[in-house]
Amino acid sequence: MKLKDEIKLSGMLHVEVWKDQKCAEIHHHNMIMTAGRSMLAQMVTGGLDSIMYIGIGSGTAEETPEDTGLQDECQVPLASREVFDTTRAKFEFEIGKEAGNGINVREFGLFSERGIMFSH
């Protein structure tokens, strides 16, 4: 008898952009990187690296599982991290006017404290 168990990973990005008391919402798929899958395996086996930053960038190329960074990358510390609904993680952040000045933001990524890109 062969037993097979697997964890399927997927990501979703939800962003609220506030300007002049008006809110625009963005919802987009967030691909889990190959390095992110490796990081997850290391975390469950005693690794100490965890997700600490949201990255913003100006790139327009379609993401691939091998991506390691963002174009014109600017990293912002996460405001909070939590397990949500027992099977999902939730990361909250606020990007103020001082972060990423001059960047036409087109991409986001989650990064570990060691700079490993988990998702794009």
Secondary structure, 3 states (H helix, E strand, C coil): CCCCCCCCCCCEEEEEEEECCEEEEEEEECCECHHHHHHHHHHHCCCCCCEEEEEEECCCCCCCCCCCCCCCCEEEECCEEEEECCCEEEEECCCCCCCCCCCCCCEEEEEECCCCEEEC
